[in-house]
Amino acid sequence: MLVILGFAMIAVFMVLIMTKKLTPVLALIIVPTVFGLFAGAGLSIGDMVMDSMKSMTSTAALLMFAIIYFGLMIDVGLFDPLVKFILRKLGNDPAKVVLGTAILAAAVSLDGDGSTTFILTTAAMLPVYLRLKMSPVVLTCVAGLANGTMNILPWGGPTARAATALKIDVNDVFVPMIPSLVAGLVVVFAFSWLLGLQERNRLRATAPEIWGVPDTAEEFDGGTSAGASGTPASGTGRGRKGGNPGGAAPAGGSVAVLDRTETLVDEHDSAMADTALDPNRSTLRPKLFWFNLALTVAVMVVLVANVIPLPFVFMVGAAIALLVNFPKVKDQGAQLIAHAPSIVAVVSMVMAAAVLTGVLKGTGMVEAMSAWLVQIIPTSMGPFMAVITGVLSIPMTFFMSNDAFYFGVLPVLSETAAHYGVGAADMARASITGQPFHLQSPLVPAILLLVSLAKVDLGDHHKKVLWRTAVISLVMLGVGMLTGAIGIG
C-alpha cells in the first residue's frame, strides 16, 4: 500500500505541476499532506514536516543571500564593462560575437536566475545580431547552452533541490562538481566558436552587401588577406563583386568582418535603455567597480575553498556590498525590496519542499518504494545507479519540472542506490548533470522568455540546441566519474 501511495503521490504531484493546475509551492504542500493522511500519518504529520524543515534552513539562507548579492552586483554595474567590451571590441566578427554571447550569458548566470540572464543577454546582444544580419537562433542556442551549464551553481536551484531532497550539505554536492562545470563551459565555448564560424561562412555567402564576396574559390579556401587574421578590410567592408567604390578587397580568407568604422551600437547605448543594463540607472556605482570586483572574487575564492559555510559567506558578502554601495538605510531597504520577488519564489519553494520530503520519509513511503525498486532492478546494475541516474536526468528533467524530479524521483532512486553502496552525495551530483538539457524544456518559463525576446521559433531553437546540450550533459557526467565526484558502488 505504501508503494502504491508513494508512486501515486509523485504522479499526482508531477501532473499538477506540468499541467499548471497548481504552482510548485502549493503542490509541494497540498499533495503530500493529503497522501500523508491517507497513509495514516495523522497529527504526527506536523512533526514529520518540522523535522524535515530543520535541514533546509541553511539552503534557504544560501539562496536568499546569493540572490541578493548577485542581483546587487548587476544593479551597481559590475557586469556593465563586460557587456561594453563585448559590444565594442568583439562586435565585428561573427565568431567573436557568438563567443562573447556565451561569455556574457555565463557571467550573468552567476545570479542564478535564468530569466535575468536571458533578458540581459538578449538586450545586450540582439541589436548586434540584427545589425550584422546574424541568426537570432544562434543567440538563443548559445545563451541556453551557457545558462544551462551554469545552472548547477548551488544558488541556481537544481543543486539546492538535490541537496534538500536528500538532506545533505549543498557544499558536498557542488564543490566536487566544479571540474565538471569547468569542462561543461569549455564545451560550451567550443560549440559557440564553431557556431560563430558557421555564421561567418553563411553571411559571406548570403549577405554580400555587408560581408563581401571573394573573387575566387581560392580566396574562400585558403586566402591569406588581412581578413584571414581577423583584421577587417579597409573601406566600406564591401567586396569587389559587391561594388566597393574604393576598390578595397574584402576580407578574403576564412574570416569576413565589418569595417570597424561601422558602429554597431550608438555611443549612448540607447539599445540598453529601460533594461537592467540601462546606462542611466540610478543604482550604478562606477567609482566602486574595483571594490565590487575584488569583493566578488573574494566571495568566489572562499566559496571554492570551502572553509566557511556558503550561507554565511553570502550573508557577509551581501551585507558588505549593501553597506558600501548604499550607505543610506533607505537605499538599503529599497535594494532588498527590489529583489524580494525572486527571493520569495525560491525560498518558499525550498521550505514547502519540507512537506514532501517529510511525508515521504516519515510515513515510510521512500523505504517501501526503494525496496520495491531493488527487487526489479537487476543486481548487476545496482552499483551503477549514480551513472544511470545521471543519464536518466537528461530526458526526465526535460519532460518534467525540476521540482518533480528532485523531490519526487531522486529520493526514491537514492534510497535504492543506498542498498548497493552508492552514497546520497554521488546520486545528487549525478542528478544535476542533466541541467543543460533541462533548461531547454518548454516547461521552463525562462526559455520561453528567451525565444520570445529574440523572436525565435522554439522548434528552431530545439533543432540547434538539444543535441549540443545532451553532449554537454554527458561530458559533465563523464568528468564527474573520472574525478570521483560520481562514484560506483
C-alpha beads as a LAMMPS data file, in Angstrom:
LAMMPS data file: protein, C-alpha beads

489 atoms
488 bonds

1 atom types
1 bond types

-500.0 500.0 xlo xhi
-500.0 500.0 ylo yhi
-500.0 500.0 zlo zhi

Masses

1 110.0

Atoms # bond

1 1 1 0.000 0.000 0.000
2 1 1 2.814 2.448 0.817
3 1 1 4.414 1.732 -2.561
4 1 1 1.167 2.488 -4.380
5 1 1 0.549 5.638 -2.346
6 1 1 4.114 6.816 -2.846
7 1 1 4.125 6.479 -6.622
8 1 1 0.585 7.863 -6.838
9 1 1 1.639 10.903 -4.807
10 1 1 4.598 11.557 -7.105
11 1 1 2.433 11.069 -10.201
12 1 1 -0.259 13.470 -8.973
13 1 1 2.389 15.984 -7.924
14 1 1 4.060 15.886 -11.354
15 1 1 0.784 16.084 -13.283
16 1 1 -0.460 19.076 -11.294
17 1 1 2.793 20.955 -11.875
18 1 1 3.220 20.013 -15.528
19 1 1 -0.377 20.932 -16.367
20 1 1 -0.005 24.139 -14.344
21 1 1 -3.023 23.314 -12.200
22 1 1 -1.030 24.298 -9.122
23 1 1 2.145 26.247 -8.528
24 1 1 5.094 24.166 -7.263
25 1 1 4.796 25.682 -3.791
26 1 1 1.126 24.765 -3.421
27 1 1 1.638 21.311 -4.902
28 1 1 4.536 20.671 -2.526
29 1 1 2.268 21.460 0.435
30 1 1 -1.170 20.133 -0.536
31 1 1 -0.400 16.858 -2.338
32 1 1 1.902 15.328 0.316
33 1 1 -0.457 16.420 3.091
34 1 1 -3.401 14.608 1.504
35 1 1 -1.434 11.438 0.732
36 1 1 0.268 11.516 4.125
37 1 1 -3.114 11.468 5.838
38 1 1 -4.193 8.560 3.633
39 1 1 -1.010 6.740 4.693
40 1 1 -2.060 7.054 8.334
41 1 1 0.272 9.850 9.424
42 1 1 -2.454 11.563 11.441
43 1 1 -1.472 14.517 13.573
44 1 1 2.161 13.382 13.593
45 1 1 2.460 14.705 10.047
46 1 1 3.322 18.091 11.556
47 1 1 6.347 16.679 13.373
48 1 1 7.469 14.929 10.171
49 1 1 7.420 18.231 8.289
50 1 1 9.166 20.203 11.049
51 1 1 11.945 17.631 11.335
52 1 1 12.464 17.829 7.588
53 1 1 12.377 21.625 7.557
54 1 1 15.258 21.886 10.043
55 1 1 17.673 20.512 7.456
56 1 1 16.534 23.038 4.842
57 1 1 17.102 26.327 6.637
58 1 1 20.734 26.642 5.524
59 1 1 19.780 26.029 1.889
60 1 1 17.059 28.672 2.098
61 1 1 19.539 31.148 3.599
62 1 1 22.082 30.420 0.871
63 1 1 19.565 31.036 -1.898
64 1 1 18.231 34.194 -0.305
65 1 1 21.555 35.951 0.194
66 1 1 23.109 34.719 -3.060
67 1 1 20.179 36.219 -4.976
68 1 1 20.600 39.481 -3.081
69 1 1 24.356 39.561 -3.694
70 1 1 24.424 38.891 -7.422
71 1 1 21.297 40.935 -8.050
72 1 1 23.046 43.820 -6.314
73 1 1 26.191 43.352 -8.404
74 1 1 24.113 43.631 -11.580
75 1 1 22.365 46.727 -10.259
76 1 1 25.594 48.554 -9.393
77 1 1 27.110 47.797 -12.796
78 1 1 29.725 45.123 -12.101
79 1 1 28.911 43.365 -15.379
80 1 1 28.438 46.501 -17.489
81 1 1 32.116 46.783 -18.556
82 1 1 31.990 43.181 -19.762
83 1 1 28.923 43.969 -21.854
84 1 1 30.561 47.084 -23.321
85 1 1 33.757 45.165 -24.024
86 1 1 31.822 42.541 -25.946
87 1 1 29.838 45.132 -27.870
88 1 1 32.679 47.474 -28.759
89 1 1 35.733 45.225 -29.024
90 1 1 34.383 41.909 -30.241
91 1 1 31.350 43.123 -32.118
92 1 1 32.527 42.996 -35.730
93 1 1 33.429 39.335 -36.171
94 1 1 30.592 36.748 -36.067
95 1 1 32.731 34.154 -34.303
96 1 1 33.736 36.680 -31.640
97 1 1 30.163 37.906 -31.281
98 1 1 28.894 34.375 -30.651
99 1 1 31.725 33.573 -28.247
100 1 1 31.111 36.890 -26.493
101 1 1 27.454 35.949 -26.152
102 1 1 28.434 32.732 -24.390
103 1 1 30.826 34.572 -22.058
104 1 1 28.227 37.189 -21.212
105 1 1 25.485 34.618 -20.579
106 1 1 27.799 32.548 -18.384
107 1 1 28.858 35.607 -16.376
108 1 1 25.336 36.891 -15.795
109 1 1 24.192 33.353 -14.932
110 1 1 26.114 33.810 -11.681
111 1 1 22.982 35.411 -10.263
112 1 1 21.213 32.052 -10.552
113 1 1 18.184 33.453 -12.354
114 1 1 17.644 32.218 -15.903
115 1 1 15.131 34.919 -16.754
116 1 1 17.529 37.687 -15.728
117 1 1 20.327 36.074 -17.721
118 1 1 18.242 35.859 -20.870
119 1 1 16.855 39.380 -20.521
120 1 1 20.318 40.897 -20.136
121 1 1 21.939 38.750 -22.804
122 1 1 19.191 39.469 -25.324
123 1 1 19.148 43.177 -24.525
124 1 1 22.906 43.394 -24.987
125 1 1 23.430 41.119 -27.978
126 1 1 20.263 41.064 -30.101
127 1 1 20.939 44.550 -31.551
128 1 1 24.370 43.305 -32.622
129 1 1 22.976 40.149 -34.225
130 1 1 20.361 42.126 -36.126
131 1 1 22.898 44.762 -37.169
132 1 1 25.195 42.106 -38.600
133 1 1 22.312 40.066 -40.057
134 1 1 23.274 37.110 -37.878
135 1 1 20.724 34.463 -36.939
136 1 1 18.973 35.111 -33.597
137 1 1 18.645 31.327 -33.263
138 1 1 22.399 31.221 -32.683
139 1 1 21.946 33.739 -29.874
140 1 1 19.241 31.669 -28.152
141 1 1 21.257 28.481 -28.631
142 1 1 24.442 29.872 -27.092
143 1 1 22.620 31.624 -24.252
144 1 1 20.747 28.406 -23.499
145 1 1 23.949 26.353 -23.510
146 1 1 25.750 28.716 -21.137
147 1 1 22.877 29.210 -18.719
148 1 1 22.006 25.528 -18.641
149 1 1 25.580 24.596 -17.768
150 1 1 25.842 27.273 -15.086
151 1 1 22.521 26.136 -13.631
152 1 1 24.304 23.648 -11.373
153 1 1 25.559 26.537 -9.215
154 1 1 24.284 25.929 -5.667
155 1 1 22.073 29.023 -5.720
156 1 1 20.745 28.271 -9.195
157 1 1 18.102 25.870 -7.944
158 1 1 18.742 22.240 -9.021
159 1 1 21.771 21.682 -6.784
160 1 1 19.890 23.140 -3.841
161 1 1 16.898 20.962 -4.680
162 1 1 19.048 17.831 -4.854
163 1 1 20.739 18.647 -1.550
164 1 1 17.417 19.484 0.068
165 1 1 15.676 16.349 -1.183
166 1 1 18.476 14.078 0.078
167 1 1 19.167 16.149 3.204
168 1 1 22.857 16.690 2.604
169 1 1 25.015 19.808 2.626
170 1 1 24.871 21.724 -0.635
171 1 1 28.675 22.138 -0.458
172 1 1 29.079 18.366 -0.605
173 1 1 27.121 18.341 -3.855
174 1 1 28.575 21.335 -5.677
175 1 1 32.280 21.631 -4.803
176 1 1 33.308 18.183 -6.165
177 1 1 31.412 19.037 -9.370
178 1 1 33.481 22.140 -10.139
179 1 1 35.729 20.215 -12.597
180 1 1 32.576 19.044 -14.394
181 1 1 31.304 22.618 -14.513
182 1 1 34.597 23.834 -15.981
183 1 1 34.570 21.028 -18.558
184 1 1 30.986 21.872 -19.472
185 1 1 31.872 25.527 -20.006
186 1 1 34.824 24.560 -22.198
187 1 1 32.453 22.575 -24.404
188 1 1 30.005 25.498 -24.426
189 1 1 32.700 27.889 -25.622
190 1 1 33.879 25.362 -28.234
191 1 1 30.349 24.981 -29.583
192 1 1 29.967 28.770 -29.562
193 1 1 33.123 29.299 -31.587
194 1 1 32.084 26.665 -34.128
195 1 1 28.635 28.246 -34.420
196 1 1 30.345 31.588 -34.982
197 1 1 32.471 30.126 -37.745
198 1 1 29.326 28.766 -39.387
199 1 1 27.797 32.230 -39.229
200 1 1 30.894 33.683 -40.900
201 1 1 30.524 31.311 -43.830
202 1 1 26.766 31.753 -44.076
203 1 1 26.936 35.532 -44.033
204 1 1 29.744 35.603 -46.525
205 1 1 27.514 33.657 -48.903
206 1 1 24.122 35.226 -48.167
207 1 1 24.864 38.854 -47.250
208 1 1 27.465 40.096 -49.760
209 1 1 26.265 43.674 -49.356
210 1 1 27.749 43.617 -45.849
211 1 1 30.346 40.891 -45.864
212 1 1 31.652 40.948 -49.399
213 1 1 32.103 38.058 -51.820
214 1 1 35.520 36.541 -52.562
215 1 1 36.639 36.883 -56.166
216 1 1 37.796 33.295 -56.484
217 1 1 37.328 29.907 -54.971
218 1 1 40.930 30.070 -53.847
219 1 1 40.114 33.058 -51.648
220 1 1 37.344 31.058 -49.997
221 1 1 39.566 28.083 -49.317
222 1 1 42.949 29.444 -48.492
223 1 1 43.092 33.213 -48.791
224 1 1 45.554 34.965 -46.520
225 1 1 44.377 38.534 -46.805
226 1 1 44.112 40.846 -43.844
227 1 1 40.692 39.415 -43.054
228 1 1 42.106 35.945 -42.554
229 1 1 43.838 37.091 -39.428
230 1 1 40.718 38.750 -38.109
231 1 1 41.640 42.273 -39.248
232 1 1 38.877 43.921 -41.245
233 1 1 39.488 45.214 -44.718
234 1 1 39.595 48.922 -45.290
235 1 1 36.900 50.908 -46.999
236 1 1 33.233 50.164 -46.573
237 1 1 33.648 46.464 -45.991
238 1 1 32.042 45.562 -49.343
239 1 1 33.665 43.114 -51.689
240 1 1 34.731 43.905 -55.196
241 1 1 31.801 41.987 -56.566
242 1 1 29.599 43.971 -54.216
243 1 1 30.618 47.205 -55.857
244 1 1 33.085 48.671 -53.402
245 1 1 33.762 52.084 -54.916
246 1 1 37.087 52.339 -53.192
247 1 1 38.316 49.154 -54.788
248 1 1 39.348 47.728 -51.427
249 1 1 39.346 43.971 -51.209
250 1 1 37.124 42.317 -48.665
251 1 1 38.386 40.012 -46.003
252 1 1 39.044 37.171 -48.341
253 1 1 40.113 34.239 -46.211
254 1 1 38.120 32.257 -43.718
255 1 1 37.167 35.438 -41.875
256 1 1 34.924 38.238 -43.033
257 1 1 34.233 41.196 -40.812
258 1 1 32.739 44.634 -40.989
259 1 1 34.815 47.748 -41.233
260 1 1 35.493 48.994 -37.724
261 1 1 34.246 52.434 -38.701
262 1 1 30.740 50.999 -38.871
263 1 1 29.121 51.465 -35.488
264 1 1 27.220 48.530 -34.042
265 1 1 25.741 50.301 -31.055
266 1 1 25.379 54.031 -30.723
267 1 1 27.620 55.848 -28.327
268 1 1 24.813 56.496 -25.880
269 1 1 23.921 52.792 -25.600
270 1 1 20.294 53.540 -26.407
271 1 1 19.684 49.837 -27.020
272 1 1 20.085 49.292 -23.279
273 1 1 17.601 51.964 -22.193
274 1 1 14.829 50.721 -19.906
275 1 1 16.612 47.412 -19.275
276 1 1 18.591 46.100 -16.311
277 1 1 21.659 47.370 -18.162
278 1 1 20.312 50.881 -18.609
279 1 1 23.441 53.092 -18.555
280 1 1 21.470 55.801 -16.746
281 1 1 20.016 53.681 -13.946
282 1 1 20.275 55.282 -10.528
283 1 1 21.842 52.229 -8.883
284 1 1 25.108 52.411 -10.863
285 1 1 28.245 52.787 -8.762
286 1 1 31.114 53.194 -11.281
287 1 1 33.514 54.567 -8.669
288 1 1 33.118 51.350 -6.669
289 1 1 33.712 48.990 -9.590
290 1 1 37.099 47.733 -8.412
291 1 1 35.845 47.279 -4.880
292 1 1 32.856 45.268 -6.081
293 1 1 35.052 43.172 -8.351
294 1 1 37.504 42.445 -5.532
295 1 1 34.642 41.575 -3.192
296 1 1 33.114 39.201 -5.740
297 1 1 36.450 37.494 -6.393
298 1 1 36.958 37.112 -2.641
299 1 1 33.496 35.581 -2.246
300 1 1 34.190 33.123 -5.063
301 1 1 37.577 32.149 -3.606
302 1 1 36.090 31.476 -0.177
303 1 1 33.267 29.536 -1.820
304 1 1 35.648 27.247 -3.711
305 1 1 37.982 26.881 -0.719
306 1 1 35.003 25.598 1.271
307 1 1 36.401 26.856 4.589
308 1 1 33.252 28.710 5.666
309 1 1 29.623 27.619 5.203
310 1 1 28.246 29.075 1.965
311 1 1 25.177 30.749 3.510
312 1 1 27.368 32.764 5.871
313 1 1 29.746 33.714 3.030
314 1 1 26.903 35.266 1.049
315 1 1 25.332 36.816 4.134
316 1 1 28.556 38.670 4.885
317 1 1 29.185 39.463 1.220
318 1 1 25.689 40.870 0.720
319 1 1 25.934 42.904 3.921
320 1 1 29.272 44.438 2.909
321 1 1 28.079 45.138 -0.628
322 1 1 24.907 46.822 0.596
323 1 1 26.722 48.869 3.220
324 1 1 29.421 50.157 0.853
325 1 1 27.291 50.699 -2.251
326 1 1 24.202 52.009 -0.466
327 1 1 25.233 53.629 2.830
328 1 1 21.785 55.167 3.358
329 1 1 19.340 52.938 5.218
330 1 1 16.517 53.919 2.860
331 1 1 18.503 52.774 -0.171
332 1 1 19.451 49.521 1.511
333 1 1 15.799 48.766 2.136
334 1 1 14.923 49.634 -1.444
335 1 1 17.516 47.172 -2.746
336 1 1 16.184 44.367 -0.572
337 1 1 12.649 45.094 -1.741
338 1 1 13.776 45.158 -5.371
339 1 1 14.959 41.553 -5.159
340 1 1 12.156 40.331 -2.902
341 1 1 10.095 38.647 -5.678
342 1 1 12.973 36.350 -6.652
343 1 1 13.753 35.598 -3.009
344 1 1 10.165 34.749 -2.080
345 1 1 9.717 32.491 -5.107
346 1 1 12.831 30.427 -4.385
347 1 1 12.845 30.335 -0.583
348 1 1 9.141 29.496 -0.315
349 1 1 9.710 26.566 -2.664
350 1 1 12.546 25.216 -0.521
351 1 1 10.535 25.472 2.681
352 1 1 7.457 23.928 1.068
353 1 1 9.601 21.007 -0.066
354 1 1 9.881 20.034 3.601
355 1 1 6.306 18.789 3.422
356 1 1 7.017 16.387 0.556
357 1 1 10.343 15.079 1.861
358 1 1 8.996 14.873 5.411
359 1 1 5.960 12.818 4.384
360 1 1 7.983 10.561 2.093
361 1 1 10.363 9.652 4.904
362 1 1 8.085 9.927 7.916
363 1 1 5.414 7.586 6.554
364 1 1 7.946 5.056 5.286
365 1 1 6.993 5.579 1.629
366 1 1 10.592 6.084 0.474
367 1 1 11.787 2.895 2.123
368 1 1 8.896 0.870 0.719
369 1 1 9.319 2.268 -2.802
370 1 1 13.078 1.729 -2.808
371 1 1 12.661 -1.851 -1.596
372 1 1 10.294 -2.473 -4.496
373 1 1 12.739 -0.939 -6.978
374 1 1 15.571 -3.037 -5.573
375 1 1 13.552 -6.131 -6.390
376 1 1 13.013 -5.176 -10.045
377 1 1 16.446 -3.664 -10.841
378 1 1 18.963 -6.314 -11.915
379 1 1 21.572 -6.788 -9.230
380 1 1 24.335 -6.294 -11.778
381 1 1 23.093 -2.731 -12.469
382 1 1 22.788 -1.680 -8.830
383 1 1 26.337 -0.359 -8.344
384 1 1 25.878 1.883 -11.398
385 1 1 22.809 3.675 -10.007
386 1 1 24.575 7.068 -9.918
387 1 1 25.578 6.789 -13.574
388 1 1 22.091 5.560 -14.502
389 1 1 20.595 8.500 -12.617
390 1 1 22.837 10.926 -14.500
391 1 1 21.748 9.531 -17.855
392 1 1 18.076 9.438 -16.819
393 1 1 18.254 13.048 -15.623
394 1 1 18.709 14.216 -19.224
395 1 1 15.293 13.168 -20.575
396 1 1 13.439 13.108 -17.262
397 1 1 14.193 16.710 -16.336
398 1 1 13.206 17.755 -19.857
399 1 1 9.748 16.207 -19.641
400 1 1 9.105 17.092 -16.026
401 1 1 9.925 20.011 -13.774
402 1 1 12.946 20.113 -11.503
403 1 1 10.607 20.057 -8.529
404 1 1 9.005 16.837 -9.714
405 1 1 12.320 15.146 -10.447
406 1 1 14.347 16.208 -7.430
407 1 1 11.607 15.986 -4.818
408 1 1 9.656 13.096 -6.315
409 1 1 12.031 10.793 -8.202
410 1 1 15.542 11.386 -6.829
411 1 1 14.799 10.373 -3.201
412 1 1 13.480 7.027 -4.418
413 1 1 16.473 6.423 -6.692
414 1 1 18.856 7.413 -3.902
415 1 1 17.240 5.127 -1.377
416 1 1 17.525 2.303 -3.901
417 1 1 21.168 3.115 -4.638
418 1 1 21.993 3.003 -0.929
419 1 1 21.385 -0.752 -0.995
420 1 1 24.304 -1.061 -3.415
421 1 1 26.698 1.183 -1.524
422 1 1 26.144 4.305 -3.645
423 1 1 26.086 7.406 -1.447
424 1 1 23.455 10.132 -1.488
425 1 1 26.053 12.753 -2.463
426 1 1 27.038 10.718 -5.548
427 1 1 23.386 10.471 -6.545
428 1 1 22.841 14.193 -6.044
429 1 1 25.877 15.101 -8.135
430 1 1 24.875 12.750 -10.938
431 1 1 21.329 14.087 -10.931
432 1 1 22.386 17.662 -11.748
433 1 1 24.362 16.762 -14.868
434 1 1 21.191 16.825 -16.974
435 1 1 20.595 20.515 -16.307
436 1 1 21.963 21.847 -19.641
437 1 1 19.322 19.726 -21.379
438 1 1 16.606 20.549 -18.843
439 1 1 16.915 24.299 -19.378
440 1 1 15.713 23.910 -22.985
441 1 1 12.419 22.333 -21.931
442 1 1 9.183 24.144 -22.820
443 1 1 8.256 23.583 -19.176
444 1 1 10.914 26.146 -18.216
445 1 1 9.430 29.667 -18.368
446 1 1 12.863 31.267 -18.829
447 1 1 13.482 29.515 -22.157
448 1 1 10.086 30.624 -23.412
449 1 1 11.043 34.156 -22.441
450 1 1 14.336 33.841 -24.326
451 1 1 12.827 32.697 -27.626
452 1 1 10.087 35.292 -27.263
453 1 1 12.518 38.159 -26.763
454 1 1 14.652 37.021 -29.682
455 1 1 11.554 36.300 -31.832
456 1 1 12.761 32.753 -32.472
457 1 1 10.573 29.693 -33.011
458 1 1 11.011 27.179 -30.188
459 1 1 11.281 24.354 -32.708
460 1 1 14.153 26.103 -34.479
461 1 1 15.847 26.641 -31.135
462 1 1 15.488 22.957 -30.240
463 1 1 16.913 21.797 -33.562
464 1 1 20.120 23.680 -32.868
465 1 1 20.446 23.317 -29.122
466 1 1 19.194 19.925 -27.943
467 1 1 21.928 17.636 -29.241
468 1 1 24.572 20.076 -28.061
469 1 1 23.148 20.200 -24.542
470 1 1 22.987 16.384 -24.492
471 1 1 26.701 16.299 -25.312
472 1 1 27.475 18.811 -22.563
473 1 1 25.469 16.816 -20.007
474 1 1 27.268 13.587 -20.904
475 1 1 30.649 15.349 -20.734
476 1 1 29.836 16.671 -17.262
477 1 1 28.735 13.198 -16.183
478 1 1 31.891 11.635 -17.601
479 1 1 34.193 14.157 -15.931
480 1 1 32.353 13.615 -12.665
481 1 1 33.082 9.895 -12.932
482 1 1 36.737 10.477 -13.836
483 1 1 37.290 12.811 -10.865
484 1 1 35.487 10.535 -8.457
485 1 1 32.698 13.001 -7.760
486 1 1 30.229 10.448 -9.124
487 1 1 31.173 7.049 -7.804
488 1 1 30.230 3.456 -8.471
489 1 1 29.121 1.246 -5.615

Bonds

1 1 1 2
2 1 2 3
3 1 3 4
4 1 4 5
5 1 5 6
6 1 6 7
7 1 7 8
8 1 8 9
9 1 9 10
10 1 10 11
11 1 11 12
12 1 12 13
13 1 13 14
14 1 14 15
15 1 15 16
16 1 16 17
17 1 17 18
18 1 18 19
19 1 19 20
20 1 20 21
21 1 21 22
22 1 22 23
23 1 23 24
24 1 24 25
25 1 25 26
26 1 26 27
27 1 27 28
28 1 28 29
29 1 29 30
30 1 30 31
31 1 31 32
32 1 32 33
33 1 33 34
34 1 34 35
35 1 35 36
36 1 36 37
37 1 37 38
38 1 38 39
39 1 39 40
40 1 40 41
41 1 41 42
42 1 42 43
43 1 43 44
44 1 44 45
45 1 45 46
46 1 46 47
47 1 47 48
48 1 48 49
49 1 49 50
50 1 50 51
51 1 51 52
52 1 52 53
53 1 53 54
54 1 54 55
55 1 55 56
56 1 56 57
57 1 57 58
58 1 58 59
59 1 59 60
60 1 60 61
61 1 61 62
62 1 62 63
63 1 63 64
64 1 64 65
65 1 65 66
66 1 66 67
67 1 67 68
68 1 68 69
69 1 69 70
70 1 70 71
71 1 71 72
72 1 72 73
73 1 73 74
74 1 74 75
75 1 75 76
76 1 76 77
77 1 77 78
78 1 78 79
79 1 79 80
80 1 80 81
81 1 81 82
82 1 82 83
83 1 83 84
84 1 84 85
85 1 85 86
86 1 86 87
87 1 87 88
88 1 88 89
89 1 89 90
90 1 90 91
91 1 91 92
92 1 92 93
93 1 93 94
94 1 94 95
95 1 95 96
96 1 96 97
97 1 97 98
98 1 98 99
99 1 99 100
100 1 100 101
101 1 101 102
102 1 102 103
103 1 103 104
104 1 104 105
105 1 105 106
106 1 106 107
107 1 107 108
108 1 108 109
109 1 109 110
110 1 110 111
111 1 111 112
112 1 112 113
113 1 113 114
114 1 114 115
115 1 115 116
116 1 116 117
117 1 117 118
118 1 118 119
119 1 119 120
120 1 120 121
121 1 121 122
122 1 122 123
123 1 123 124
124 1 124 125
125 1 125 126
126 1 126 127
127 1 127 128
128 1 128 129
129 1 129 130
130 1 130 131
131 1 131 132
132 1 132 133
133 1 133 134
134 1 134 135
135 1 135 136
136 1 136 137
137 1 137 138
138 1 138 139
139 1 139 140
140 1 140 141
141 1 141 142
142 1 142 143
143 1 143 144
144 1 144 145
145 1 145 146
146 1 146 147
147 1 147 148
148 1 148 149
149 1 149 150
150 1 150 151
151 1 151 152
152 1 152 153
153 1 153 154
154 1 154 155
155 1 155 156
156 1 156 157
157 1 157 158
158 1 158 159
159 1 159 160
160 1 160 161
161 1 161 162
162 1 162 163
163 1 163 164
164 1 164 165
165 1 165 166
166 1 166 167
167 1 167 168
168 1 168 169
169 1 169 170
170 1 170 171
171 1 171 172
172 1 172 173
173 1 173 174
174 1 174 175
175 1 175 176
176 1 176 177
177 1 177 178
178 1 178 179
179 1 179 180
180 1 180 181
181 1 181 182
182 1 182 183
183 1 183 184
184 1 184 185
185 1 185 186
186 1 186 187
187 1 187 188
188 1 188 189
189 1 189 190
190 1 190 191
191 1 191 192
192 1 192 193
193 1 193 194
194 1 194 195
195 1 195 196
196 1 196 197
197 1 197 198
198 1 198 199
199 1 199 200
200 1 200 201
201 1 201 202
202 1 202 203
203 1 203 204
204 1 204 205
205 1 205 206
206 1 206 207
207 1 207 208
208 1 208 209
209 1 209 210
210 1 210 211
211 1 211 212
212 1 212 213
213 1 213 214
214 1 214 215
215 1 215 216
216 1 216 217
217 1 217 218
218 1 218 219
219 1 219 220
220 1 220 221
221 1 221 222
222 1 222 223
223 1 223 224
224 1 224 225
225 1 225 226
226 1 226 227
227 1 227 228
228 1 228 229
229 1 229 230
230 1 230 231
231 1 231 232
232 1 232 233
233 1 233 234
234 1 234 235
235 1 235 236
236 1 236 237
237 1 237 238
238 1 238 239
239 1 239 240
240 1 240 241
241 1 241 242
242 1 242 243
243 1 243 244
244 1 244 245
245 1 245 246
246 1 246 247
247 1 247 248
248 1 248 249
249 1 249 250
250 1 250 251
251 1 251 252
252 1 252 253
253 1 253 254
254 1 254 255
255 1 255 256
256 1 256 257
257 1 257 258
258 1 258 259
259 1 259 260
260 1 260 261
261 1 261 262
262 1 262 263
263 1 263 264
264 1 264 265
265 1 265 266
266 1 266 267
267 1 267 268
268 1 268 269
269 1 269 270
270 1 270 271
271 1 271 272
272 1 272 273
273 1 273 274
274 1 274 275
275 1 275 276
276 1 276 277
277 1 277 278
278 1 278 279
279 1 279 280
280 1 280 281
281 1 281 282
282 1 282 283
283 1 283 284
284 1 284 285
285 1 285 286
286 1 286 287
287 1 287 288
288 1 288 289
289 1 289 290
290 1 290 291
291 1 291 292
292 1 292 293
293 1 293 294
294 1 294 295
295 1 295 296
296 1 296 297
297 1 297 298
298 1 298 299
299 1 299 300
300 1 300 301
301 1 301 302
302 1 302 303
303 1 303 304
304 1 304 305
305 1 305 306
306 1 306 307
307 1 307 308
308 1 308 309
309 1 309 310
310 1 310 311
311 1 311 312
312 1 312 313
313 1 313 314
314 1 314 315
315 1 315 316
316 1 316 317
317 1 317 318
318 1 318 319
319 1 319 320
320 1 320 321
321 1 321 322
322 1 322 323
323 1 323 324
324 1 324 325
325 1 325 326
326 1 326 327
327 1 327 328
328 1 328 329
329 1 329 330
330 1 330 331
331 1 331 332
332 1 332 333
333 1 333 334
334 1 334 335
335 1 335 336
336 1 336 337
337 1 337 338
338 1 338 339
339 1 339 340
340 1 340 341
341 1 341 342
342 1 342 343
343 1 343 344
344 1 344 345
345 1 345 346
346 1 346 347
347 1 347 348
348 1 348 349
349 1 349 350
350 1 350 351
351 1 351 352
352 1 352 353
353 1 353 354
354 1 354 355
355 1 355 356
356 1 356 357
357 1 357 358
358 1 358 359
359 1 359 360
360 1 360 361
361 1 361 362
362 1 362 363
363 1 363 364
364 1 364 365
365 1 365 366
366 1 366 367
367 1 367 368
368 1 368 369
369 1 369 370
370 1 370 371
371 1 371 372
372 1 372 373
373 1 373 374
374 1 374 375
375 1 375 376
376 1 376 377
377 1 377 378
378 1 378 379
379 1 379 380
380 1 380 381
381 1 381 382
382 1 382 383
383 1 383 384
384 1 384 385
385 1 385 386
386 1 386 387
387 1 387 388
388 1 388 389
389 1 389 390
390 1 390 391
391 1 391 392
392 1 392 393
393 1 393 394
394 1 394 395
395 1 395 396
396 1 396 397
397 1 397 398
398 1 398 399
399 1 399 400
400 1 400 401
401 1 401 402
402 1 402 403
403 1 403 404
404 1 404 405
405 1 405 406
406 1 406 407
407 1 407 408
408 1 408 409
409 1 409 410
410 1 410 411
411 1 411 412
412 1 412 413
413 1 413 414
414 1 414 415
415 1 415 416
416 1 416 417
417 1 417 418
418 1 418 419
419 1 419 420
420 1 420 421
421 1 421 422
422 1 422 423
423 1 423 424
424 1 424 425
425 1 425 426
426 1 426 427
427 1 427 428
428 1 428 429
429 1 429 430
430 1 430 431
431 1 431 432
432 1 432 433
433 1 433 434
434 1 434 435
435 1 435 436
436 1 436 437
437 1 437 438
438 1 438 439
439 1 439 440
440 1 440 441
441 1 441 442
442 1 442 443
443 1 443 444
444 1 444 445
445 1 445 446
446 1 446 447
447 1 447 448
448 1 448 449
449 1 449 450
450 1 450 451
451 1 451 452
452 1 452 453
453 1 453 454
454 1 454 455
455 1 455 456
456 1 456 457
457 1 457 458
458 1 458 459
459 1 459 460
460 1 460 461
461 1 461 462
462 1 462 463
463 1 463 464
464 1 464 465
465 1 465 466
466 1 466 467
467 1 467 468
468 1 468 469
469 1 469 470
470 1 470 471
471 1 471 472
472 1 472 473
473 1 473 474
474 1 474 475
475 1 475 476
476 1 476 477
477 1 477 478
478 1 478 479
479 1 479 480
480 1 480 481
481 1 481 482
482 1 482 483
483 1 483 484
484 1 484 485
485 1 485 486
486 1 486 487
487 1 487 488
488 1 488 489
